[in-house]
Amino acid sequence: MNKIWCVIVLCGFQLLYAGDNALSVPQASDSVHEIGEYLYRQADAFAQSPQGFVARHTHLFELPSAKQQAVSHCILQRAQALLVTKPARTLVSKSGVISAATYDRHGTIVFSDGKSNAVTPWNPPNNPLEVKEILPDEEDQKAEYIYAIACNPKQDQSALLGSLEHLYIQNELGRIVYKEKHKTLWFSDVMAYNPEGNNLAVVTPAGMYIYDVSSSDNITKKVAISFDTLCFNKSSLSAAYNSAGTVIAHPRDALVYFYTGQGGLIGKVDDGNAYKTSIAYKPGGKQIAFGSQSGAITILEQKDKQGSPEGDATDLTWTPGLTIEAHNGWIRALVFSPDGTELLSAGDDNTVKAWNVVTGSLLRTFKDHLQEVIAVKYNKEGTQFFSASFDGMIRVYDRTPYQQALRDMKNIRQTLCMLSQKKQALQ
């Protein structure tokens, strides 16, 4: 009896789905599909009155074991079909292109349309857009398009990469306080701020550079690391700090390199997959995920060597983790949820997918874009995330209803355990 209900409970976030009480109650002899559909759509009625629901549907709890399993499978398939959550809000770029997008420290989405020297903030559901153009101080800057954006997590400061190979850093007023010529590439994740917001790492085909950005009035380049050979593969340039800010990881061609926050090389990892295209550290944890041109995701677990301080950047090893065949084509962006339970991936197959980081199972698929998805980000509270695409659209998804449903699911589990214990006591 409890087995079939456990499956319903595992799909508990569908309690938000309005149950259709007008559905006719199926008989035990009806098809697996009819029984499964009915139970699935009545999950909310069960939540309101579990004991009453069981009493009214006793015959559905006395199915043969094989049919119970088939109904359970039907319910799971039904849930999977409805797990493709629709976006709560959508922004369409006037230019028809989105070239880069991220959250700033206030939870505002900041994006570039890829056809102007401007960045635009958007704070849904409020939708007045204020275009912040880079103030040109040279003639060539007027024609420079913004292709990458990073926002400081601790102060109102942003870093921008332009099509004429310039790095710009803006202060809280949107004024350029630092400018430098780089061999950059038009790709979203070639910059990363550390969690403290005092360092900025920039990766180019020729090397990696770390800047002291603790004060917008005095920005300095403190580390310059030259690569042995130029990285001509555009997809391989990205960077990520771990939660402690002690390690910088970036993929270069088929390898992933690890550096200390001061630029010292720690080591490198080769998982045997194709060229790496994206990378992400798990917040507060020791997992790292990277995606490849082949569409595969690899998740590794960091283990500190015995006797070394926890989080010591120079004393780490990696153990094999999950390998997920995730997308058809490049994986352009990865991000862990702030609570560390999910991993979002964005691919050239126009989809965003959510993954369980423990089992590697697919949680849901988002098919709301018409072209390659170039960015996916959670806000810092984990209550929403967005995806941005070359199709010129930013899709924003609310995560709060899902989290509320998880709390409802926990309550139902407790009720089910209570019912099971009472039944066993009566027997």
C-alpha positions in Angstrom: 0.0 0.0 0.0 2.7 2.5 1.0 4.8 1.8 -2.0 2.5 3.5 -4.5 2.0 6.4 -2.2 5.7 6.9 -1.7 5.9 7.4 -5.5 3.1 10.0 -5.3 4.9 11.8 -2.5 8.2 11.9 -4.4 6.3 13.9 -7.0 4.9 16.1 -4.2 5.8 19.4 -5.9 2.8 18.6 -8.2 0.6 19.5 -5.2 0.5 22.9 -6.8 -1.3 21.3 -9.7 -5.0 21.8 -9.3 -6.6 18.4 -8.7 -9.7 17.7 -10.8 -12.2 16.4 -8.3 -14.7 15.9 -11.1 -12.7 12.9 -12.4 -14.5 9.6 -12.1 -12.9 7.2 -9.6 -11.3 4.3 -11.6 -11.9 0.7 -10.7 -9.1 -1.8 -9.8 -9.8 -3.5 -13.2 -9.1 -0.3 -15.1 -6.0 0.3 -17.1 -2.7 1.3 -15.4 -2.8 4.6 -17.2 -6.3 5.5 -16.0 -5.4 4.7 -12.4 -2.0 6.4 -12.5 -3.5 9.6 -14.1 -6.3 9.7 -11.5 -4.0 9.3 -8.5 -1.5 11.8 -9.8 -4.2 14.5 -10.4 -5.7 13.8 -6.9 -2.4 14.3 -5.0 -3.6 17.6 -3.6 -6.8 16.0 -2.3 -4.7 13.4 -0.6 -2.6 16.2 1.0 -5.7 17.8 2.5 -7.1 14.7 4.0 -4.9 11.6 3.7 -7.0 9.3 5.9 -10.3 10.3 4.2 -8.7 9.8 0.8 -7.4 6.3 1.7 -10.8 5.4 3.1 -12.6 6.4 -0.2 -10.1 4.6 -2.4 -9.4 1.4 -0.5 -9.7 -0.7 -3.7 -6.8 1.2 -5.3 -4.5 0.2 -2.4 -5.2 -3.5 -2.9 -3.8 -3.9 -6.4 -1.5 -6.8 -7.2 2.2 -6.0 -6.7 3.0 -6.0 -10.4 0.1 -3.6 -11.2 1.2 -1.3 -8.3 4.6 -1.1 -9.8 3.2 -0.3 -13.3 1.0 2.4 -11.8 4.0 3.9 -10.0 5.9 4.0 -13.2 3.0 5.7 -14.9 2.8 8.3 -12.2 6.6 9.0 -12.6 6.2 9.5 -16.3 3.3 11.8 -15.8 5.3 13.8 -13.3 8.3 14.0 -15.6 6.1 15.4 -18.4 4.9 18.2 -16.2 8.3 19.0 -14.7 9.0 21.2 -17.7 8.3 24.4 -15.8 7.3 27.4 -17.8 9.0 30.7 -17.3 7.3 33.2 -15.1 8.7 36.2 -17.0 10.4 36.8 -20.4 12.4 39.7 -21.7 12.9 40.1 -25.4 15.9 42.1 -26.5 15.1 44.9 -29.0 18.2 43.9 -31.0 17.1 40.3 -31.2 20.3 39.1 -29.5 21.6 38.5 -26.0 25.4 38.2 -25.8 25.9 38.1 -22.1 23.9 38.2 -18.8 24.3 37.8 -15.1 22.9 38.9 -11.7 24.4 41.8 -9.8 24.7 41.7 -6.0 21.2 43.2 -5.6 19.5 40.5 -7.7 19.1 42.6 -10.8 19.7 40.9 -14.1 22.3 42.8 -16.1 22.6 42.0 -19.8 24.1 43.1 -23.1 22.3 43.0 -26.5 25.6 42.3 -28.3 25.1 45.2 -30.7 25.9 48.2 -28.6 28.4 49.5 -26.1 25.7 49.3 -23.4 24.6 47.1 -20.5 21.0 47.0 -19.4 19.6 46.2 -15.9 16.3 44.3 -15.5 14.6 43.6 -12.2 11.5 41.5 -12.9 8.6 41.8 -12.4 9.3 45.5 -12.6 10.2 46.1 -16.2 11.4 49.7 -16.7 14.8 49.3 -18.5 17.5 51.8 -18.0 20.3 51.4 -20.6 23.7 52.2 -19.1 26.1 53.0 -22.0 29.8 52.9 -21.4 31.0 56.5 -21.5 33.3 56.6 -24.5 36.7 58.2 -23.9 38.1 57.1 -27.2 36.7 57.0 -30.7 37.0 53.2 -31.1 35.0 52.6 -27.9 31.8 53.9 -29.6 31.8 50.9 -31.9 32.7 48.3 -29.3 30.1 45.7 -28.4 29.9 44.1 -24.9 30.3 40.3 -25.0 30.9 39.4 -21.4 29.8 40.7 -18.0 30.8 39.9 -14.4 29.4 41.7 -11.3 31.2 42.1 -8.0 29.4 40.2 -5.3 30.3 42.7 -2.6 30.3 46.1 -4.2 28.6 47.9 -7.0 31.3 47.2 -9.6 31.2 45.3 -12.9 33.7 44.0 -15.4 33.0 44.0 -19.1 34.8 42.5 -22.1 34.3 44.2 -25.5 34.5 43.1 -29.1 37.6 45.2 -29.7 39.5 43.1 -27.0 39.2 45.6 -24.2 38.6 44.9 -20.5 36.6 47.6 -18.7 35.8 47.9 -15.1 32.9 50.2 -14.0 32.3 51.8 -10.7 28.9 52.2 -8.9 28.1 55.2 -11.2 28.7 53.2 -14.3 31.9 55.1 -15.2 34.9 53.4 -16.5 37.6 53.3 -13.9 40.0 50.8 -15.6 40.6 49.9 -19.2 43.1 47.5 -20.7 43.7 45.8 -24.0 43.4 42.0 -24.0 43.2 39.1 -26.5 39.8 38.2 -25.2 37.1 36.0 -26.8 33.4 36.6 -27.2 32.3 34.2 -24.6 30.3 34.6 -21.5 32.4 33.1 -18.7 36.0 34.4 -19.2 35.9 36.4 -16.0 35.2 35.6 -12.3 35.2 37.6 -9.1 36.2 35.8 -5.9 33.6 35.5 -3.2 35.1 38.3 -1.2 34.9 40.7 -4.2 38.5 41.9 -3.9 40.0 39.9 -6.8 39.0 39.5 -10.4 40.3 36.7 -12.6 40.3 37.2 -16.4 41.3 34.3 -18.7 42.4 35.0 -22.3 44.0 32.8 -25.0 47.4 34.0 -23.9 47.1 33.7 -20.1 45.2 34.4 -16.9 45.4 37.7 -15.0 44.3 38.5 -11.5 43.4 42.1 -10.5 43.0 43.7 -7.1 39.6 45.3 -7.4 39.0 46.0 -3.7 38.8 49.7 -4.4 37.4 51.1 -7.7 39.7 54.0 -7.2 42.9 51.9 -7.3 42.6 48.8 -9.5 45.9 47.0 -10.1 47.0 43.9 -12.0 48.7 41.8 -9.4 49.3 38.4 -11.2 50.0 37.6 -14.8 50.2 34.0 -15.8 51.4 33.2 -19.4 50.2 30.0 -21.0 52.9 27.8 -22.7 50.8 27.8 -25.9 48.0 30.0 -27.1 44.5 28.5 -26.5 42.9 28.8 -29.9 39.8 26.9 -28.9 37.2 29.5 -28.1 35.1 27.1 -26.0 37.8 26.4 -23.5 38.0 29.8 -21.8 36.1 30.1 -18.5 37.0 30.5 -14.8 35.5 29.8 -11.4 36.6 30.4 -7.8 35.8 27.9 -5.0 33.7 29.0 -2.1 36.7 29.9 0.1 38.2 32.0 -2.7 41.5 30.0 -2.4 41.4 28.1 -5.7 40.8 29.3 -9.3 39.9 26.6 -11.8 39.7 27.1 -15.5 39.5 24.7 -18.4 42.0 25.0 -21.3 41.4 22.7 -24.2 40.8 19.2 -22.8 42.3 19.8 -19.3 41.2 21.7 -16.2 43.9 23.7 -14.4 43.9 24.7 -10.8 45.7 27.8 -9.3 45.9 29.3 -5.9 44.4 32.7 -5.4 47.9 34.1 -5.8 48.3 32.4 -9.2 50.4 29.4 -8.2 49.7 26.3 -10.3 48.4 23.4 -8.1 47.7 20.8 -10.7 45.5 19.8 -13.6 42.8 17.2 -14.3 42.0 15.2 -17.5 38.8 13.2 -17.4 39.2 11.9 -21.0 36.3 13.9 -22.4 36.4 16.4 -25.2 37.4 20.1 -24.8 35.9 21.7 -21.8 33.4 24.5 -22.3 32.2 25.5 -18.9 33.0 25.1 -15.2 31.3 25.6 -11.8 32.1 25.1 -8.1 29.5 23.9 -5.7 28.7 26.6 -3.1 30.0 25.7 0.3 31.1 22.3 -0.9 34.0 20.5 -2.5 32.4 19.5 -5.8 33.3 20.9 -9.2 31.5 20.3 -12.4 32.6 21.0 -15.9 31.0 20.6 -19.3 32.5 19.7 -22.6 32.0 20.1 -26.4 30.6 16.6 -26.5 27.7 17.5 -24.2 28.9 15.6 -21.2 29.1 16.8 -17.6 31.8 15.6 -15.2 31.4 16.1 -11.4 34.4 15.6 -9.2 34.8 15.5 -5.5 37.7 17.3 -3.7 39.3 15.5 -0.8 41.9 17.1 1.4 44.9 15.1 2.1 45.1 13.6 5.6 46.6 16.0 8.1 46.2 19.1 6.0 44.0 22.0 7.0 40.5 21.9 5.5 40.3 23.9 2.3 44.1 24.1 1.9 44.5 25.0 -1.7 47.9 23.4 -2.1 46.9 20.0 -0.7 43.9 18.7 -2.6 43.1 15.6 -4.6 40.1 14.6 -6.7 38.1 11.5 -6.7 36.0 10.4 -9.7 32.4 11.3 -9.5 29.5 11.4 -12.0 29.6 11.6 -15.7 26.3 12.7 -17.3 25.5 12.6 -21.0 23.6 15.9 -20.8 23.2 17.7 -24.1 23.6 17.4 -27.8 26.5 19.7 -28.5 28.4 22.2 -26.4 27.5 22.9 -22.8 27.9 26.7 -22.6 27.1 27.3 -18.9 26.9 25.4 -15.6 25.7 26.6 -12.2 25.0 24.9 -8.9 21.9 26.0 -6.9 22.8 28.0 -3.7 21.6 25.1 -1.5 23.9 22.7 -3.5 21.1 20.3 -4.4 20.8 20.9 -8.1 23.0 21.7 -11.1 21.7 23.6 -14.1 23.3 23.2 -17.5 22.8 25.2 -20.7 23.5 23.8 -24.1 23.7 24.3 -27.8 20.6 22.1 -28.2 18.6 25.2 -27.0 17.7 23.6 -23.6 18.4 24.1 -20.0 18.4 21.0 -17.8 18.4 20.5 -14.0 20.3 17.6 -12.5 20.4 15.9 -9.1 24.1 16.3 -8.0 24.1 13.1 -6.0 22.6 10.7 -8.4 23.1 12.5 -11.7 19.4 12.0 -12.6 17.6 14.5 -14.8 15.1 16.5 -12.7 13.5 18.6 -15.5 14.1 20.1 -18.9 13.4 23.6 -20.0 12.7 24.0 -23.7 11.8 27.6 -24.0 14.6 28.9 -26.3 14.9 28.9 -30.0 18.7 29.1 -30.2 21.8 28.2 -28.2 21.5 29.0 -24.4 24.6 31.0 -23.4 24.0 31.7 -19.8 22.1 30.3 -16.8 22.3 31.8 -13.3 20.7 31.5 -9.9 20.0 34.5 -7.7 21.9 34.4 -4.4 18.7 33.4 -2.4 18.1 30.5 -4.7 14.5 31.7 -5.2 14.8 32.2 -9.0 17.1 31.6 -11.9 17.3 32.8 -15.5 18.5 31.5 -18.8 19.7 33.7 -21.7 20.0 32.8 -25.3 21.2 34.0 -28.7 17.5 34.1 -29.6 17.4 37.4 -27.8 15.3 36.2 -24.9 15.9 36.0 -21.1 13.6 33.6 -19.4 13.1 33.9 -15.6 11.9 31.0 -13.6 10.5 31.1 -10.0 11.9 28.4 -7.7 9.9 29.4 -4.6 6.7 27.4 -5.4 9.0 24.3 -5.9 10.6 24.9 -2.5 7.2 25.3 -0.9 6.1 22.0 -2.5 9.1 20.3 -1.0 8.0 21.4 2.4 4.5 20.0 1.7 6.1 16.8 0.5 7.9 16.4 3.8 4.6 16.9 5.8 2.9 14.2 3.6 5.8 11.8 4.3 5.3 12.2 8.0 1.6 11.6 7.6 2.2 8.5 5.6 4.6 7.1 8.2 1.9 7.8 10.9 -0.8 5.9 8.9 1.6 3.0 8.3 2.4 2.7 12.0 -1.3 2.8 13.0 -2.1 0.1 10.5 0.7 -2.2 11.8 -0.5 -1.6 15.3 -4.0 -2.7 14.4 -2.7 -5.8 12.7 
